[in-house]
């Protein structure tokens, strides 16, 4: 049975070469298209995509350009820092992330990236794999046949524990609970401000949402400061990410400041917890609705693993499991938009882009474009294993982790984590997710609109 995942396929509405710039829907004075965007950002981007690959619109008073062609998306991602600048995503976003590597610019970004990158290189990710698998095994051993679970809650708790252990090097429930509650509040408020009137309000305007995210961030800051202090007084050779950041030195021999440590730690936590948790929830949702894929996944796990649990050395052999994760990220990309500000000399598709224009692309629409993906709404991991079909997918038609010089540093960490967790759990169980449709809600990451209830079925 073919499983459909989402709304109807987008019908291309552009010229043959995908280069024509067309006007978007009419907005309202002072707000532009912000009300329509804020009501349902994913549906809004779908409507823009129906008009073409290059669509003009207005984000409040700011001129905006939506792009959907992979070549243009590649230009935006690879030319960042040169002809495109990082976009200010609002005070709520900055309150949580500070000036971490995701939002910093220029020389400051290059310095931060050089200091953070060694902590997430393949060699380091390999050292974290055992913790990922152990935590997944502990979770699976607590489940039993016929048990009812909230998949969203279970995956969040699991990835939180992995993040707390690998990033902070601690293993107490208090750490995970305090940070988790605060992160949940922060994520909701960032999504609400980004797609609402708060997106165009000056930073100095107080709102209830801004007050809530400040309180949540204060909890996060206190937890991070406490753990950093514990690390400074302890063993400097500990293998967690925080210890590596504390030991890092730039070309002048200077360490990261306490503020920089805080910003990068929070950034890594979000990347290591929020994105993987969401990806796994959507994976279980899709697997539950497509028995053929679930059978193929189980067959690979039986063949590669037998009756044992996976380790890092199994990652390369779990090709179908990797394809399940990639296909999940195609249909439900955790990071659902990329945006940048055009600088002097910016061009896209051979045409100039006026300085100050805010350029947008959405993984949600590009990943579901029938020009790049055959049967775009079908959950079919095999598309990534067929050499010819995979070869026909253009670069930047699939970009769940961004790309170019600012590609997500945690890409390898996230992929290994998702594959190992999926392998550990799917070797033992299938999750029969309740049949009601679950819709994606774009906030800081792409989240289910409600709890995801399922019955655990032993294999």
Secondary structure, DSSP 4 states (H G I P E B T S, - for coil): -PPB-SSPPBPP-S-TTS--EEE----BTTTBTHHHHHH-HHHHHHHHHHH-SEEEEEETTEEEEEE--HHHHHHHHHSBTTTEEE----HHHHHHHTT-TTT--HHHHHHHHHHHGGGGSHHHHHHHHHHHHHHHHHHHHH--TT-EEEHHHHHHHHHHHHHIIIII----HHHHHHHHHHHHHHHHHHHHHHTSGGGGS-TTS--HHHHHHHHHHHHHHHHHHHHHHHHHTS-TT--SHHHHHHH---TTSPPPPHHHHHHHHHHHHIIIIIHHHHHHHHHHHHHHT-HHHHHHHHHHHHHHHTTS---GGGGGG-HHHHHHHHHHHHHS-SS--EEEEE-TT-EETTEE--TTPEEEE-HHHHTTBTTTSTTTTB--GGGGT-HHHHHHSPTTSS-TT--GGG--TTHHHHHHHHHHHHHHHHTTEEEEE-SS---EEESSSEEESS--EEEEEE-
